Amino acid sequence: MSGYLDKPQSHESSDAKARRKLIDQRRMEYRRAIESYAEQRQLQHELVDFPELIAANYLAGKQALVQQTAQPAC
């Protein structure tokens, strides 16, 4: 009889573990998103001091795109 009572408890325990794991995964995703946002803001703040870098990167990217589209496909 005690074996019968133990099975529902283990099922509840595994449900609780799965729920905690899901909550931890969501928490880590949220934390990574916050860290990514903070890093992007920091980078943008640092680039404000060097607007010529922004323009140079834009022009280099545009030139690379033009060169890729100008090459004939084999």
PEZI-V835189 format. One record per pair of residues at least 24 apart in sequence whose C-alpha atoms are under 10 Angstrom apart, sorted by sequence separation. I is the first residue (numbers start at 1). J is the second residue. If there is no record, write none. Layout:
i: [I I]
j: [J J]
//
This chain:
none
//
